[in-house]
């Protein structure tokens, strides 16, 4: 069982940047695809970005393209989400999710069994 923990959220100014981290304290998730999802108040959880186990595939939501970047460092058991040019509509709880998978990462909530508790990102003007 992979246990995930997100960090790096907080209050950010419009146009600013922040980097979220997703780590596991239980073993390694080097053979896992990892994704980031966001959930705004009153809305469904939605896909942001995903990365395959070996960094061979990446996928991003249209809203994230050009602003967000997902990377991983398997030696550190960490996946990052670099978020640039933040907008008020990016305000949400951000969750990382993992699933053992060799191949292109999936982009839907129901294809991930392992989830972190989430980290709040608030973009303020």
C-alpha positions as CSV (number, residue, x, y, z in Angstrom):
1,X,0.0,0.0,0.0
2,X,1.5,3.3,-1.1
3,X,0.9,6.2,1.2
4,X,1.1,9.6,-0.4
5,X,1.7,13.0,1.1
6,X,1.4,16.3,-0.7
7,X,3.2,19.5,0.4
8,X,3.9,22.9,-1.0
9,X,0.5,24.5,-1.1
10,X,-0.4,27.8,0.4
11,X,-1.3,31.4,-0.5
12,X,0.1,32.7,-3.8
13,X,-0.4,35.9,-5.6
14,X,-1.9,36.1,-9.0
15,X,0.8,35.5,-11.6
16,X,3.0,33.9,-9.0
17,X,4.5,30.4,-8.9
18,X,4.6,27.5,-6.5
19,X,5.8,23.9,-6.6
20,X,3.8,21.0,-5.1
21,X,5.5,17.8,-4.0
22,X,4.1,14.3,-3.6
23,X,6.1,11.8,-1.7
24,X,5.6,8.4,-0.3
25,X,6.7,7.3,3.1
26,X,6.0,3.7,2.4
27,X,8.4,2.0,0.1
28,X,8.8,3.3,-3.4
29,X,6.5,4.3,-6.2
30,X,9.0,4.1,-8.9
31,X,6.8,1.6,-10.8
32,X,3.7,3.8,-10.4
33,X,2.1,6.3,-12.6
34,X,1.4,9.4,-10.6
35,X,-1.1,12.2,-11.3
36,X,-2.3,15.4,-9.9
37,X,-5.9,16.3,-9.6
38,X,-7.6,19.4,-8.2
39,X,-10.9,20.0,-6.5
40,X,-12.4,23.4,-6.2
41,X,-15.2,24.1,-3.7
42,X,-18.5,22.5,-4.8
43,X,-16.9,20.9,-7.9
44,X,-15.9,17.5,-9.0
45,X,-12.3,16.4,-8.7
46,X,-10.5,17.0,-12.1
47,X,-7.4,16.0,-13.8
48,X,-4.4,18.3,-13.9
49,X,-1.3,16.4,-15.0
50,X,0.1,12.8,-15.0
51,X,3.5,11.2,-15.5
52,X,4.4,7.6,-16.2
53,X,6.6,5.5,-14.0
54,X,9.8,6.2,-16.0
55,X,9.0,9.7,-17.1
56,X,8.4,8.4,-20.7
57,X,4.9,9.8,-20.9
58,X,3.3,13.0,-19.6
59,X,-0.2,14.2,-19.9
60,X,-1.6,17.6,-19.0
61,X,-5.1,19.1,-18.9
62,X,-5.7,21.9,-21.4
63,X,-5.9,24.4,-18.5
64,X,-2.5,23.4,-17.3
65,X,-0.6,23.4,-20.6
66,X,2.1,26.0,-20.8
67,X,1.7,26.9,-17.1
68,X,2.1,23.7,-15.1
69,X,4.8,21.1,-15.4
70,X,4.9,17.6,-13.8
71,X,8.2,15.9,-13.1
72,X,9.5,13.1,-11.0
73,X,12.6,12.1,-9.2
74,X,12.4,8.3,-8.4
75,X,15.6,8.4,-6.4
76,X,13.8,10.7,-4.0
77,X,10.4,9.0,-4.3
78,X,8.9,12.4,-5.2
79,X,6.7,13.8,-8.0
80,X,6.5,17.5,-8.5
81,X,3.9,19.9,-9.9
82,X,5.5,23.2,-10.9
83,X,2.7,25.8,-11.2
84,X,3.5,29.1,-12.9
85,X,1.4,32.1,-13.9
86,X,-1.3,31.2,-11.3
87,X,-4.8,32.5,-11.7
88,X,-7.6,32.8,-9.1
89,X,-9.4,29.9,-10.8
90,X,-6.5,27.6,-9.9
91,X,-7.6,27.9,-6.3
92,X,-8.4,24.4,-5.1
93,X,-7.2,21.5,-3.1
94,X,-4.6,19.6,-5.1
95,X,-4.3,15.8,-4.7
96,X,-1.7,13.4,-5.9
97,X,-2.7,9.9,-6.9
98,X,-0.7,6.8,-7.8
99,X,-1.4,3.6,-9.5
100,X,1.0,0.8,-10.4
101,X,1.2,1.0,-14.2
102,X,3.8,0.5,-16.9
103,X,2.8,2.6,-19.9
104,X,1.0,5.8,-20.5
105,X,-0.6,7.3,-17.4
106,X,-4.3,7.5,-17.0
107,X,-6.2,10.8,-16.5
108,X,-9.4,9.9,-14.7
109,X,-10.1,9.8,-11.0
110,X,-11.5,6.2,-10.9
111,X,-8.2,4.8,-12.4
112,X,-6.2,5.7,-9.3
113,X,-6.5,3.8,-6.1
114,X,-3.9,5.5,-3.9
115,X,-4.5,9.1,-2.9
116,X,-2.9,11.7,-0.7
117,X,-4.8,14.0,1.7
118,X,-4.4,17.0,-0.5
119,X,-2.8,20.4,-0.2
120,X,-4.6,23.7,-0.5
121,X,-3.5,26.3,-3.1
122,X,-5.1,29.7,-2.8
123,X,-4.4,32.3,-5.5
124,X,-5.1,35.8,-4.3
125,X,-5.2,39.1,-6.1
